[in-house]
Structure formats: structure tokens, C-alpha cells
Amino acid sequence: MDYNIDLFYSYYYRNIGI
């Protein structure tokens, strides 16, 4: 479940607007 972290982080970061 570490390969999904990259995707999740990318999506989350984009959602935050950083």
C-alpha cells in the first residue's frame, strides 16, 4: 500500500491547492 501513496498524495495535494 505504498504505491498508492504517490497517487493519493498527488490527488490530495492537488485538492488542497498547494
C-alpha positions as CSV (number, residue, x, y, z in Angstrom):
1,M,0.0,0.0,0.0
2,D,2.9,2.3,-0.6
3,Y,2.5,2.5,-4.4
4,N,-1.0,4.1,-3.8
5,I,0.5,6.7,-1.6
6,D,2.0,8.5,-4.6
7,L,-1.3,8.7,-6.3
8,F,-3.2,9.6,-3.2
9,Y,-0.6,12.3,-2.3
10,S,-0.8,13.8,-5.8
11,Y,-4.6,13.8,-5.7
12,Y,-4.7,15.2,-2.2
13,Y,-2.1,17.8,-2.8
14,R,-4.0,19.0,-5.9
15,N,-7.2,19.1,-3.9
16,I,-5.6,21.3,-1.3
17,G,-4.2,23.6,-3.9
18,I,-0.6,23.7,-2.7
